[in-house]
Amino acid sequence: MSKHDLATYRGWRGSRMATAALAAAALTGCVATGDDDRVAAATEPTARHELPTLTATGWFGDNRERIDAMITALGRRSPTWDAHDRPVVTLDWDNTVTKNDTGDRFTFWMINHDKVLQPAAGDWANVSPHLSDAARAALAAACGALAQPGQPLPTSTHPACANEIYAAYINEKTVAGLPAWRYATVTPYANYTYQLTAQIMAGHKPRDIRRFARAAIAEGLAAPEGATTTVGTYVDNGWIRIYDQVRELIAVLQANGFDVWIVTASPQLVIEAVADDLVGVEPDHVIGIRQLVRHGRVTADTAGCGPIADGANTMITFDEGKRCWINKVVYREPVEAQLPVNPDPTRRAVFAAGDSDTDIAFVKDATVLKLAINRAKVQLMCNALSNYDDRWLFQPMFINPRARRTSAYPCSTTRDARGDLIVDEAGQPMADQFEPLY
């Protein structure tokens, strides 16, 4: 990190809420249970030479060195570090912390283990109002006679029903090839296929969803690399891994006094069930798709943020929705200040990481460094390779990285979910970009 970065950050010092645990507490088994305990843990004296740095290999270029420099400059080694005003880090989960998608893994597991419940009146509009009439009709024909409302659909033994759920979720079409959604599934605030993963949890108790999540993810972690799973008659990915480099990154950041959050477009209940055990991030530092709970059971309605009301079902933790939820949960901004970019840089993360256009808003918001895992997602890669203000870190996937793209990313002509040309943090268009050699 340059002297300019540190000087700028010190100039930005201001009030920031302190609510995260130091990883040392979790790693020694002494997990604090309240904010006061966590702040106390963060103030425990630690000799500077005892603070860890990154050691894992597999980082591209000088990424590891630049992250270590940031940690040294802003963490507990710094004379300006304050346990009550710790620098915030925000990390995506799927394909950033993990290799492969946990939301997919959970969805497939739910279908394969008969955990999707028949919706009210057998009408899938009661699961997602965004499904098309064609999808509702196809789901009713394939699944309607299999169970009463509120009872488990026997999808493990009735592939026609499993196929229609899978096809709507993955292919965005019915099995017959008709559009499964009323309109485009991607908006600046939501991806309705991602939301479907949270909505098929409806009718279950939260504790049961957490149990399902642990089982689904354990199954994916135990599967050999390259394993597949069959859903109905479709074959899809069947394995996941935690990136060792990112697991270490989280532990080092926490030990050095950073406030680390997971911000995911997978369901809150799914990721909070496993994040502590897998990477040392406690449930209250996970921000995912949050479904409303009524009478002790999860509903198909999603909690809102900013101007979007609870149950409107048009915002999830996706793109600008992630920013909204960070402002709401991490910084406790008032409703009117949750959706826009926070104009106070001290109330934004110093470091963020993501792998997809899903993450573009909150990664761009980071003030010191921005890590972009390369899955060839155009908007994220255009920003990473344009590298505004030299704050972006381009990183191939740590496991089975994709082959280098040899053609340029069409940054100058690509449009975002609003139909506007994509731009960098300064609002300027970007030239087409090539990936570096790796």
Contacts in CASP RR format, 6 or more apart in sequence:
PFRMAT RR
TARGET T0000
AUTHOR 0000-0000-0000
METHOD contacts of the structure
MODEL  1
MSKHDLATYRGWRGSRMATAALAAAALTGCVATGDDDRVAAATEPTARHE
LPTLTATGWFGDNRERIDAMITALGRRSPTWDAHDRPVVTLDWDNTVTKN
DTGDRFTFWMINHDKVLQPAAGDWANVSPHLSDAARAALAAACGALAQPG
QPLPTSTHPACANEIYAAYINEKTVAGLPAWRYATVTPYANYTYQLTAQI
MAGHKPRDIRRFARAAIAEGLAAPEGATTTVGTYVDNGWIRIYDQVRELI
AVLQANGFDVWIVTASPQLVIEAVADDLVGVEPDHVIGIRQLVRHGRVTA
DTAGCGPIADGANTMITFDEGKRCWINKVVYREPVEAQLPVNPDPTRRAV
FAAGDSDTDIAFVKDATVLKLAINRAKVQLMCNALSNYDDRWLFQPMFIN
PRARRTSAYPCSTTRDARGDLIVDEAGQPMADQFEPLY
1 66 0 8 1.000
1 69 0 8 1.000
1 70 0 8 1.000
1 73 0 8 1.000
1 368 0 8 1.000
1 369 0 8 1.000
2 390 0 8 1.000
5 70 0 8 1.000
5 73 0 8 1.000
5 368 0 8 1.000
5 391 0 8 1.000
6 73 0 8 1.000
6 74 0 8 1.000
8 367 0 8 1.000
9 73 0 8 1.000
9 74 0 8 1.000
9 87 0 8 1.000
9 350 0 8 1.000
9 367 0 8 1.000
9 368 0 8 1.000
10 80 0 8 1.000
12 345 0 8 1.000
12 346 0 8 1.000
12 367 0 8 1.000
13 80 0 8 1.000
13 85 0 8 1.000
13 346 0 8 1.000
14 85 0 8 1.000
14 346 0 8 1.000
15 85 0 8 1.000
15 346 0 8 1.000
16 85 0 8 1.000
16 86 0 8 1.000
16 87 0 8 1.000
16 88 0 8 1.000
16 331 0 8 1.000
16 346 0 8 1.000
16 347 0 8 1.000
17 330 0 8 1.000
17 331 0 8 1.000
17 332 0 8 1.000
18 35 0 8 1.000
18 38 0 8 1.000
18 39 0 8 1.000
18 42 0 8 1.000
18 83 0 8 1.000
18 84 0 8 1.000
18 85 0 8 1.000
18 86 0 8 1.000
18 259 0 8 1.000
19 35 0 8 1.000
19 38 0 8 1.000
19 259 0 8 1.000
19 284 0 8 1.000
19 285 0 8 1.000
20 38 0 8 1.000
20 42 0 8 1.000
20 86 0 8 1.000
20 254 0 8 1.000
20 258 0 8 1.000
20 259 0 8 1.000
20 260 0 8 1.000
20 261 0 8 1.000
20 285 0 8 1.000
21 31 0 8 1.000
21 32 0 8 1.000
21 38 0 8 1.000
21 41 0 8 1.000
21 42 0 8 1.000
21 254 0 8 1.000
21 282 0 8 1.000
21 285 0 8 1.000
22 38 0 8 1.000
22 41 0 8 1.000
22 42 0 8 1.000
22 44 0 8 1.000
22 254 0 8 1.000
22 255 0 8 1.000
22 257 0 8 1.000
23 250 0 8 1.000
23 251 0 8 1.000
23 253 0 8 1.000
23 254 0 8 1.000
23 255 0 8 1.000
23 260 0 8 1.000
23 280 0 8 1.000
24 41 0 8 1.000
24 44 0 8 1.000
24 46 0 8 1.000
24 254 0 8 1.000
24 255 0 8 1.000
25 31 0 8 1.000
25 32 0 8 1.000
25 38 0 8 1.000
25 41 0 8 1.000
26 254 0 8 1.000
26 276 0 8 1.000
26 280 0 8 1.000
26 282 0 8 1.000
27 251 0 8 1.000
27 255 0 8 1.000
27 280 0 8 1.000
30 41 0 8 1.000
31 276 0 8 1.000
31 282 0 8 1.000
32 38 0 8 1.000
32 40 0 8 1.000
32 41 0 8 1.000
39 83 0 8 1.000
39 84 0 8 1.000
42 83 0 8 1.000
42 86 0 8 1.000
42 257 0 8 1.000
43 83 0 8 1.000
46 76 0 8 1.000
46 255 0 8 1.000
48 76 0 8 1.000
48 77 0 8 1.000
51 76 0 8 1.000
51 77 0 8 1.000
51 255 0 8 1.000
51 256 0 8 1.000
52 251 0 8 1.000
52 252 0 8 1.000
52 255 0 8 1.000
52 256 0 8 1.000
53 68 0 8 1.000
53 71 0 8 1.000
53 72 0 8 1.000
53 252 0 8 1.000
54 64 0 8 1.000
54 67 0 8 1.000
54 68 0 8 1.000
54 71 0 8 1.000
54 245 0 8 1.000
54 248 0 8 1.000
54 249 0 8 1.000
54 252 0 8 1.000
55 248 0 8 1.000
56 64 0 8 1.000
56 244 0 8 1.000
56 245 0 8 1.000
56 248 0 8 1.000
58 245 0 8 1.000
58 398 0 8 1.000
59 245 0 8 1.000
59 395 0 8 1.000
60 393 0 8 1.000
60 394 0 8 1.000
60 395 0 8 1.000
60 396 0 8 1.000
60 438 0 8 1.000
63 371 0 8 1.000
63 393 0 8 1.000
63 394 0 8 1.000
63 395 0 8 1.000
66 369 0 8 1.000
66 393 0 8 1.000
67 249 0 8 1.000
67 351 0 8 1.000
67 369 0 8 1.000
67 371 0 8 1.000
67 393 0 8 1.000
70 350 0 8 1.000
70 351 0 8 1.000
70 368 0 8 1.000
70 369 0 8 1.000
71 77 0 8 1.000
71 252 0 8 1.000
71 253 0 8 1.000
71 256 0 8 1.000
71 258 0 8 1.000
72 78 0 8 1.000
74 80 0 8 1.000
74 81 0 8 1.000
74 87 0 8 1.000
74 258 0 8 1.000
74 350 0 8 1.000
74 368 0 8 1.000
75 81 0 8 1.000
75 87 0 8 1.000
75 256 0 8 1.000
75 257 0 8 1.000
75 258 0 8 1.000
76 256 0 8 1.000
76 257 0 8 1.000
77 256 0 8 1.000
81 257 0 8 1.000
83 257 0 8 1.000
86 257 0 8 1.000
86 258 0 8 1.000
86 259 0 8 1.000
87 257 0 8 1.000
87 258 0 8 1.000
87 259 0 8 1.000
87 349 0 8 1.000
87 350 0 8 1.000
87 351 0 8 1.000
88 258 0 8 1.000
88 259 0 8 1.000
88 261 0 8 1.000
88 330 0 8 1.000
88 348 0 8 1.000
88 349 0 8 1.000
88 350 0 8 1.000
89 253 0 8 1.000
89 258 0 8 1.000
89 259 0 8 1.000
89 260 0 8 1.000
89 261 0 8 1.000
89 349 0 8 1.000
89 350 0 8 1.000
89 351 0 8 1.000
89 352 0 8 1.000
90 261 0 8 1.000
90 263 0 8 1.000
90 326 0 8 1.000
90 330 0 8 1.000
90 349 0 8 1.000
90 351 0 8 1.000
90 352 0 8 1.000
90 353 0 8 1.000
90 362 0 8 1.000
90 366 0 8 1.000
91 97 0 8 1.000
91 246 0 8 1.000
91 250 0 8 1.000
91 260 0 8 1.000
91 261 0 8 1.000
91 262 0 8 1.000
91 263 0 8 1.000
91 352 0 8 1.000
91 353 0 8 1.000
91 354 0 8 1.000
92 262 0 8 1.000
92 263 0 8 1.000
92 264 0 8 1.000
92 265 0 8 1.000
92 353 0 8 1.000
92 354 0 8 1.000
92 355 0 8 1.000
92 356 0 8 1.000
92 358 0 8 1.000
92 359 0 8 1.000
93 102 0 8 1.000
93 262 0 8 1.000
93 263 0 8 1.000
93 264 0 8 1.000
93 266 0 8 1.000
93 271 0 8 1.000
93 275 0 8 1.000
94 100 0 8 1.000
94 101 0 8 1.000
94 102 0 8 1.000
94 103 0 8 1.000
94 264 0 8 1.000
94 265 0 8 1.000
94 266 0 8 1.000
94 355 0 8 1.000
95 101 0 8 1.000
95 354 0 8 1.000
95 355 0 8 1.000
95 356 0 8 1.000
95 373 0 8 1.000
95 375 0 8 1.000
95 397 0 8 1.000
96 243 0 8 1.000
96 246 0 8 1.000
96 353 0 8 1.000
96 354 0 8 1.000
96 355 0 8 1.000
96 359 0 8 1.000
96 373 0 8 1.000
97 242 0 8 1.000
97 243 0 8 1.000
97 246 0 8 1.000
97 247 0 8 1.000
97 250 0 8 1.000
97 262 0 8 1.000
97 278 0 8 1.000
97 279 0 8 1.000
98 240 0 8 1.000
98 241 0 8 1.000
98 242 0 8 1.000
98 243 0 8 1.000
99 240 0 8 1.000
99 241 0 8 1.000
99 242 0 8 1.000
99 243 0 8 1.000
99 397 0 8 1.000
99 398 0 8 1.000
99 399 0 8 1.000
99 400 0 8 1.000
100 237 0 8 1.000
100 238 0 8 1.000
100 239 0 8 1.000
100 240 0 8 1.000
100 241 0 8 1.000
101 237 0 8 1.000
101 240 0 8 1.000
101 266 0 8 1.000
102 217 0 8 1.000
102 240 0 8 1.000
102 264 0 8 1.000
102 266 0 8 1.000
102 270 0 8 1.000
102 271 0 8 1.000
103 194 0 8 1.000
103 197 0 8 1.000
103 266 0 8 1.000
103 267 0 8 1.000
103 270 0 8 1.000
104 170 0 8 1.000
104 197 0 8 1.000
104 236 0 8 1.000
104 237 0 8 1.000
105 216 0 8 1.000
105 217 0 8 1.000
105 219 0 8 1.000
105 220 0 8 1.000
105 237 0 8 1.000
105 238 0 8 1.000
105 240 0 8 1.000
106 197 0 8 1.000
106 212 0 8 1.000
106 213 0 8 1.000
106 216 0 8 1.000
106 217 0 8 1.000
106 266 0 8 1.000
106 267 0 8 1.000
106 270 0 8 1.000
107 169 0 8 1.000
107 196 0 8 1.000
107 197 0 8 1.000
107 200 0 8 1.000
108 166 0 8 1.000
108 216 0 8 1.000
108 229 0 8 1.000
108 231 0 8 1.000
108 236 0 8 1.000
108 238 0 8 1.000
109 115 0 8 1.000
109 212 0 8 1.000
109 215 0 8 1.000
109 216 0 8 1.000
109 219 0 8 1.000
110 116 0 8 1.000
110 200 0 8 1.000
110 201 0 8 1.000
110 212 0 8 1.000
110 216 0 8 1.000
111 155 0 8 1.000
111 156 0 8 1.000
111 162 0 8 1.000
111 165 0 8 1.000
111 166 0 8 1.000
111 231 0 8 1.000
111 232 0 8 1.000
112 155 0 8 1.000
112 156 0 8 1.000
112 162 0 8 1.000
112 229 0 8 1.000
112 230 0 8 1.000
112 231 0 8 1.000
113 156 0 8 1.000
113 212 0 8 1.000
113 215 0 8 1.000
114 152 0 8 1.000
114 153 0 8 1.000
114 154 0 8 1.000
114 155 0 8 1.000
114 156 0 8 1.000
115 152 0 8 1.000
115 204 0 8 1.000
115 212 0 8 1.000
116 152 0 8 1.000
116 153 0 8 1.000
116 155 0 8 1.000
116 165 0 8 1.000
116 200 0 8 1.000
117 147 0 8 1.000
117 149 0 8 1.000
117 150 0 8 1.000
117 151 0 8 1.000
117 152 0 8 1.000
117 153 0 8 1.000
117 202 0 8 1.000
117 203 0 8 1.000
117 204 0 8 1.000
118 143 0 8 1.000
118 144 0 8 1.000
118 146 0 8 1.000
118 147 0 8 1.000
118 148 0 8 1.000
118 149 0 8 1.000
118 150 0 8 1.000
118 151 0 8 1.000
118 152 0 8 1.000
118 153 0 8 1.000
119 126 0 8 1.000
119 127 0 8 1.000
119 149 0 8 1.000
119 150 0 8 1.000
119 202 0 8 1.000
119 300 0 8 1.000
120 126 0 8 1.000
120 149 0 8 1.000
120 150 0 8 1.000
121 149 0 8 1.000
122 140 0 8 1.000
122 143 0 8 1.000
122 144 0 8 1.000
122 149 0 8 1.000
123 136 0 8 1.000
123 140 0 8 1.000
124 131 0 8 1.000
124 135 0 8 1.000
124 136 0 8 1.000
124 139 0 8 1.000
124 140 0 8 1.000
125 131 0 8 1.000
125 136 0 8 1.000
126 300 0 8 1.000
127 196 0 8 1.000
127 199 0 8 1.000
127 200 0 8 1.000
127 202 0 8 1.000
127 300 0 8 1.000
128 192 0 8 1.000
128 195 0 8 1.000
128 196 0 8 1.000
128 199 0 8 1.000
128 300 0 8 1.000
128 313 0 8 1.000
129 313 0 8 1.000
130 181 0 8 1.000
130 182 0 8 1.000
130 183 0 8 1.000
130 185 0 8 1.000
130 192 0 8 1.000
130 195 0 8 1.000
130 313 0 8 1.000
131 139 0 8 1.000
131 168 0 8 1.000
131 180 0 8 1.000
131 181 0 8 1.000
131 182 0 8 1.000
132 178 0 8 1.000
132 179 0 8 1.000
132 180 0 8 1.000
132 181 0 8 1.000
132 182 0 8 1.000
134 174 0 8 1.000
134 176 0 8 1.000
134 178 0 8 1.000
134 179 0 8 1.000
134 180 0 8 1.000
135 164 0 8 1.000
135 168 0 8 1.000
135 174 0 8 1.000
135 178 0 8 1.000
135 179 0 8 1.000
135 180 0 8 1.000
135 181 0 8 1.000
138 164 0 8 1.000
138 174 0 8 1.000
138 175 0 8 1.000
138 176 0 8 1.000
138 178 0 8 1.000
138 180 0 8 1.000
139 161 0 8 1.000
139 164 0 8 1.000
139 165 0 8 1.000
139 168 0 8 1.000
142 158 0 8 1.000
142 160 0 8 1.000
142 161 0 8 1.000
142 163 0 8 1.000
142 164 0 8 1.000
142 175 0 8 1.000
143 153 0 8 1.000
143 155 0 8 1.000
143 158 0 8 1.000
143 161 0 8 1.000
143 164 0 8 1.000
143 165 0 8 1.000
144 161 0 8 1.000
146 153 0 8 1.000
146 154 0 8 1.000
146 158 0 8 1.000
146 161 0 8 1.000
147 153 0 8 1.000
147 154 0 8 1.000
150 203 0 8 1.000
153 161 0 8 1.000
154 161 0 8 1.000
155 161 0 8 1.000
155 162 0 8 1.000
155 165 0 8 1.000
155 232 0 8 1.000
156 162 0 8 1.000
159 232 0 8 1.000
159 233 0 8 1.000
160 175 0 8 1.000
162 231 0 8 1.000
162 232 0 8 1.000
163 175 0 8 1.000
163 231 0 8 1.000
163 232 0 8 1.000
163 233 0 8 1.000
163 234 0 8 1.000
164 174 0 8 1.000
164 175 0 8 1.000
165 200 0 8 1.000
166 231 0 8 1.000
166 232 0 8 1.000
166 234 0 8 1.000
166 236 0 8 1.000
167 173 0 8 1.000
167 174 0 8 1.000
167 175 0 8 1.000
167 177 0 8 1.000
167 180 0 8 1.000
167 234 0 8 1.000
168 174 0 8 1.000
168 180 0 8 1.000
168 181 0 8 1.000
168 193 0 8 1.000
168 196 0 8 1.000
169 193 0 8 1.000
169 196 0 8 1.000
169 197 0 8 1.000
170 193 0 8 1.000
170 234 0 8 1.000
170 236 0 8 1.000
171 177 0 8 1.000
171 180 0 8 1.000
172 179 0 8 1.000
172 180 0 8 1.000
172 181 0 8 1.000
172 185 0 8 1.000
172 193 0 8 1.000
173 179 0 8 1.000
173 180 0 8 1.000
174 180 0 8 1.000
181 192 0 8 1.000
181 193 0 8 1.000
184 417 0 8 1.000
185 191 0 8 1.000
185 192 0 8 1.000
185 193 0 8 1.000
186 417 0 8 1.000
187 314 0 8 1.000
187 417 0 8 1.000
188 319 0 8 1.000
188 320 0 8 1.000
188 321 0 8 1.000
188 416 0 8 1.000
188 417 0 8 1.000
188 418 0 8 1.000
189 308 0 8 1.000
189 314 0 8 1.000
189 315 0 8 1.000
189 316 0 8 1.000
189 318 0 8 1.000
189 319 0 8 1.000
189 320 0 8 1.000
189 321 0 8 1.000
189 324 0 8 1.000
190 314 0 8 1.000
190 315 0 8 1.000
190 316 0 8 1.000
190 318 0 8 1.000
190 321 0 8 1.000
191 265 0 8 1.000
191 316 0 8 1.000
191 318 0 8 1.000
191 358 0 8 1.000
194 265 0 8 1.000
194 266 0 8 1.000
194 289 0 8 1.000
194 316 0 8 1.000
194 318 0 8 1.000
194 358 0 8 1.000
195 289 0 8 1.000
195 302 0 8 1.000
195 313 0 8 1.000
195 316 0 8 1.000
197 266 0 8 1.000
197 267 0 8 1.000
197 270 0 8 1.000
197 289 0 8 1.000
198 267 0 8 1.000
198 268 0 8 1.000
198 289 0 8 1.000
198 291 0 8 1.000
198 302 0 8 1.000
198 316 0 8 1.000
199 291 0 8 1.000
199 300 0 8 1.000
199 302 0 8 1.000
201 209 0 8 1.000
201 267 0 8 1.000
201 269 0 8 1.000
201 291 0 8 1.000
201 298 0 8 1.000
202 291 0 8 1.000
202 297 0 8 1.000
202 298 0 8 1.000
202 299 0 8 1.000
202 300 0 8 1.000
203 297 0 8 1.000
203 298 0 8 1.000
203 299 0 8 1.000
204 212 0 8 1.000
204 297 0 8 1.000
204 298 0 8 1.000
205 296 0 8 1.000
205 297 0 8 1.000
205 298 0 8 1.000
206 269 0 8 1.000
206 293 0 8 1.000
206 296 0 8 1.000
206 298 0 8 1.000
209 267 0 8 1.000
209 269 0 8 1.000
209 270 0 8 1.000
209 273 0 8 1.000
209 298 0 8 1.000
210 269 0 8 1.000
210 270 0 8 1.000
210 272 0 8 1.000
210 273 0 8 1.000
211 273 0 8 1.000
213 269 0 8 1.000
213 270 0 8 1.000
213 271 0 8 1.000
213 273 0 8 1.000
213 274 0 8 1.000
214 273 0 8 1.000
214 274 0 8 1.000
216 270 0 8 1.000
217 240 0 8 1.000
217 270 0 8 1.000
217 273 0 8 1.000
217 274 0 8 1.000
217 278 0 8 1.000
220 227 0 8 1.000
220 238 0 8 1.000
220 239 0 8 1.000
220 240 0 8 1.000
221 239 0 8 1.000
221 240 0 8 1.000
221 241 0 8 1.000
221 242 0 8 1.000
223 229 0 8 1.000
223 238 0 8 1.000
223 239 0 8 1.000
223 240 0 8 1.000
224 239 0 8 1.000
225 239 0 8 1.000
225 241 0 8 1.000
225 399 0 8 1.000
225 400 0 8 1.000
226 237 0 8 1.000
226 238 0 8 1.000
226 239 0 8 1.000
227 237 0 8 1.000
227 238 0 8 1.000
227 239 0 8 1.000
228 235 0 8 1.000
228 236 0 8 1.000
228 237 0 8 1.000
228 238 0 8 1.000
229 235 0 8 1.000
229 236 0 8 1.000
229 237 0 8 1.000
229 238 0 8 1.000
230 236 0 8 1.000
241 399 0 8 1.000
242 278 0 8 1.000
242 279 0 8 1.000
243 398 0 8 1.000
243 399 0 8 1.000
244 398 0 8 1.000
245 398 0 8 1.000
246 279 0 8 1.000
246 353 0 8 1.000
246 398 0 8 1.000
247 278 0 8 1.000
247 279 0 8 1.000
250 260 0 8 1.000
250 279 0 8 1.000
250 280 0 8 1.000
250 281 0 8 1.000
251 279 0 8 1.000
251 280 0 8 1.000
253 260 0 8 1.000
253 351 0 8 1.000
254 260 0 8 1.000
254 280 0 8 1.000
258 350 0 8 1.000
258 351 0 8 1.000
259 285 0 8 1.000
259 330 0 8 1.000
260 281 0 8 1.000
260 285 0 8 1.000
261 281 0 8 1.000
261 285 0 8 1.000
261 286 0 8 1.000
261 287 0 8 1.000
261 326 0 8 1.000
261 330 0 8 1.000
261 349 0 8 1.000
262 271 0 8 1.000
262 275 0 8 1.000
262 279 0 8 1.000
262 281 0 8 1.000
262 285 0 8 1.000
262 286 0 8 1.000
262 287 0 8 1.000
262 288 0 8 1.000
263 287 0 8 1.000
263 288 0 8 1.000
263 317 0 8 1.000
263 322 0 8 1.000
263 325 0 8 1.000
263 326 0 8 1.000
263 362 0 8 1.000
264 271 0 8 1.000
264 286 0 8 1.000
264 287 0 8 1.000
264 288 0 8 1.000
264 289 0 8 1.000
264 317 0 8 1.000
265 288 0 8 1.000
265 289 0 8 1.000
265 316 0 8 1.000
265 317 0 8 1.000
265 318 0 8 1.000
265 322 0 8 1.000
265 358 0 8 1.000
266 288 0 8 1.000
266 289 0 8 1.000
267 288 0 8 1.000
267 289 0 8 1.000
267 291 0 8 1.000
268 286 0 8 1.000
268 287 0 8 1.000
268 288 0 8 1.000
268 289 0 8 1.000
268 290 0 8 1.000
268 291 0 8 1.000
269 291 0 8 1.000
269 298 0 8 1.000
271 286 0 8 1.000
271 288 0 8 1.000
272 283 0 8 1.000
272 286 0 8 1.000
273 283 0 8 1.000
275 281 0 8 1.000
275 282 0 8 1.000
275 283 0 8 1.000
275 285 0 8 1.000
275 286 0 8 1.000
276 282 0 8 1.000
276 283 0 8 1.000
287 317 0 8 1.000
287 322 0 8 1.000
287 325 0 8 1.000
287 326 0 8 1.000
287 329 0 8 1.000
287 330 0 8 1.000
288 316 0 8 1.000
288 317 0 8 1.000
288 325 0 8 1.000
289 302 0 8 1.000
289 316 0 8 1.000
289 317 0 8 1.000
290 302 0 8 1.000
290 303 0 8 1.000
290 304 0 8 1.000
291 298 0 8 1.000
291 299 0 8 1.000
291 300 0 8 1.000
291 301 0 8 1.000
291 302 0 8 1.000
291 303 0 8 1.000
292 298 0 8 1.000
292 299 0 8 1.000
292 301 0 8 1.000
292 302 0 8 1.000
292 303 0 8 1.000
292 310 0 8 1.000
292 311 0 8 1.000
293 299 0 8 1.000
300 313 0 8 1.000
301 310 0 8 1.000
301 311 0 8 1.000
301 313 0 8 1.000
302 310 0 8 1.000
302 311 0 8 1.000
302 312 0 8 1.000
302 313 0 8 1.000
302 315 0 8 1.000
302 316 0 8 1.000
303 310 0 8 1.000
303 311 0 8 1.000
304 310 0 8 1.000
304 311 0 8 1.000
304 312 0 8 1.000
304 315 0 8 1.000
305 315 0 8 1.000
305 321 0 8 1.000
305 324 0 8 1.000
305 325 0 8 1.000
305 328 0 8 1.000
305 338 0 8 1.000
305 339 0 8 1.000
306 315 0 8 1.000
306 324 0 8 1.000
306 328 0 8 1.000
306 335 0 8 1.000
306 336 0 8 1.000
306 338 0 8 1.000
306 339 0 8 1.000
307 335 0 8 1.000
307 336 0 8 1.000
307 339 0 8 1.000
308 314 0 8 1.000
308 315 0 8 1.000
308 324 0 8 1.000
315 321 0 8 1.000
315 324 0 8 1.000
317 325 0 8 1.000
318 358 0 8 1.000
319 357 0 8 1.000
319 358 0 8 1.000
319 359 0 8 1.000
319 360 0 8 1.000
319 361 0 8 1.000
319 417 0 8 1.000
320 339 0 8 1.000
320 361 0 8 1.000
321 339 0 8 1.000
321 361 0 8 1.000
322 358 0 8 1.000
322 359 0 8 1.000
322 361 0 8 1.000
322 362 0 8 1.000
323 339 0 8 1.000
323 341 0 8 1.000
323 361 0 8 1.000
323 362 0 8 1.000
323 365 0 8 1.000
324 338 0 8 1.000
324 339 0 8 1.000
325 338 0 8 1.000
326 349 0 8 1.000
326 362 0 8 1.000
326 365 0 8 1.000
327 333 0 8 1.000
327 337 0 8 1.000
327 338 0 8 1.000
327 339 0 8 1.000
327 342 0 8 1.000
327 347 0 8 1.000
328 338 0 8 1.000
331 342 0 8 1.000
331 347 0 8 1.000
333 342 0 8 1.000
333 347 0 8 1.000
341 348 0 8 1.000
341 365 0 8 1.000
342 348 0 8 1.000
342 365 0 8 1.000
345 367 0 8 1.000
348 365 0 8 1.000
348 366 0 8 1.000
348 367 0 8 1.000
349 362 0 8 1.000
349 365 0 8 1.000
349 366 0 8 1.000
349 367 0 8 1.000
350 366 0 8 1.000
350 367 0 8 1.000
350 368 0 8 1.000
350 369 0 8 1.000
351 366 0 8 1.000
351 368 0 8 1.000
351 369 0 8 1.000
351 370 0 8 1.000
351 371 0 8 1.000
352 359 0 8 1.000
352 362 0 8 1.000
352 363 0 8 1.000
352 365 0 8 1.000
352 366 0 8 1.000
352 370 0 8 1.000
352 371 0 8 1.000
353 359 0 8 1.000
353 363 0 8 1.000
353 370 0 8 1.000
353 371 0 8 1.000
353 372 0 8 1.000
353 373 0 8 1.000
354 363 0 8 1.000
354 371 0 8 1.000
354 372 0 8 1.000
354 373 0 8 1.000
354 380 0 8 1.000
355 372 0 8 1.000
355 373 0 8 1.000
355 374 0 8 1.000
355 375 0 8 1.000
355 377 0 8 1.000
355 380 0 8 1.000
355 397 0 8 1.000
356 375 0 8 1.000
356 377 0 8 1.000
356 380 0 8 1.000
357 377 0 8 1.000
357 378 0 8 1.000
357 379 0 8 1.000
357 380 0 8 1.000
359 380 0 8 1.000
360 379 0 8 1.000
360 380 0 8 1.000
360 383 0 8 1.000
363 370 0 8 1.000
363 371 0 8 1.000
363 372 0 8 1.000
363 380 0 8 1.000
363 383 0 8 1.000
364 370 0 8 1.000
364 383 0 8 1.000
364 424 0 8 1.000
364 425 0 8 1.000
366 391 0 8 1.000
368 391 0 8 1.000
369 391 0 8 1.000
369 392 0 8 1.000
369 393 0 8 1.000
370 383 0 8 1.000
370 384 0 8 1.000
370 391 0 8 1.000
370 392 0 8 1.000
370 393 0 8 1.000
371 393 0 8 1.000
371 395 0 8 1.000
372 380 0 8 1.000
372 381 0 8 1.000
372 383 0 8 1.000
372 384 0 8 1.000
372 392 0 8 1.000
372 393 0 8 1.000
372 394 0 8 1.000
372 395 0 8 1.000
373 395 0 8 1.000
373 396 0 8 1.000
373 397 0 8 1.000
374 381 0 8 1.000
374 384 0 8 1.000
374 394 0 8 1.000
374 395 0 8 1.000
374 396 0 8 1.000
374 397 0 8 1.000
374 401 0 8 1.000
374 402 0 8 1.000
374 435 0 8 1.000
375 397 0 8 1.000
375 402 0 8 1.000
376 402 0 8 1.000
376 405 0 8 1.000
378 409 0 8 1.000
378 410 0 8 1.000
378 411 0 8 1.000
378 414 0 8 1.000
378 422 0 8 1.000
379 414 0 8 1.000
379 416 0 8 1.000
379 422 0 8 1.000
381 394 0 8 1.000
381 409 0 8 1.000
381 433 0 8 1.000
381 435 0 8 1.000
382 409 0 8 1.000
382 411 0 8 1.000
382 414 0 8 1.000
382 422 0 8 1.000
382 430 0 8 1.000
382 433 0 8 1.000
383 392 0 8 1.000
383 422 0 8 1.000
383 424 0 8 1.000
383 425 0 8 1.000
383 430 0 8 1.000
384 392 0 8 1.000
384 393 0 8 1.000
384 394 0 8 1.000
385 392 0 8 1.000
385 394 0 8 1.000
385 409 0 8 1.000
385 411 0 8 1.000
385 433 0 8 1.000
385 434 0 8 1.000
385 435 0 8 1.000
385 436 0 8 1.000
386 392 0 8 1.000
386 411 0 8 1.000
386 424 0 8 1.000
386 430 0 8 1.000
386 431 0 8 1.000
386 433 0 8 1.000
387 394 0 8 1.000
388 424 0 8 1.000
388 425 0 8 1.000
388 426 0 8 1.000
389 425 0 8 1.000
394 435 0 8 1.000
394 436 0 8 1.000
396 402 0 8 1.000
396 438 0 8 1.000
401 438 0 8 1.000
404 435 0 8 1.000
404 437 0 8 1.000
404 438 0 8 1.000
405 434 0 8 1.000
405 435 0 8 1.000
408 432 0 8 1.000
408 433 0 8 1.000
408 434 0 8 1.000
409 432 0 8 1.000
409 433 0 8 1.000
409 434 0 8 1.000
409 435 0 8 1.000
410 432 0 8 1.000
411 422 0 8 1.000
411 429 0 8 1.000
411 430 0 8 1.000
411 431 0 8 1.000
411 432 0 8 1.000
411 433 0 8 1.000
412 421 0 8 1.000
412 429 0 8 1.000
412 430 0 8 1.000
412 431 0 8 1.000
412 432 0 8 1.000
413 421 0 8 1.000
414 421 0 8 1.000
414 422 0 8 1.000
415 421 0 8 1.000
415 422 0 8 1.000
416 422 0 8 1.000
421 429 0 8 1.000
422 429 0 8 1.000
422 430 0 8 1.000
423 429 0 8 1.000
423 430 0 8 1.000
424 430 0 8 1.000
END
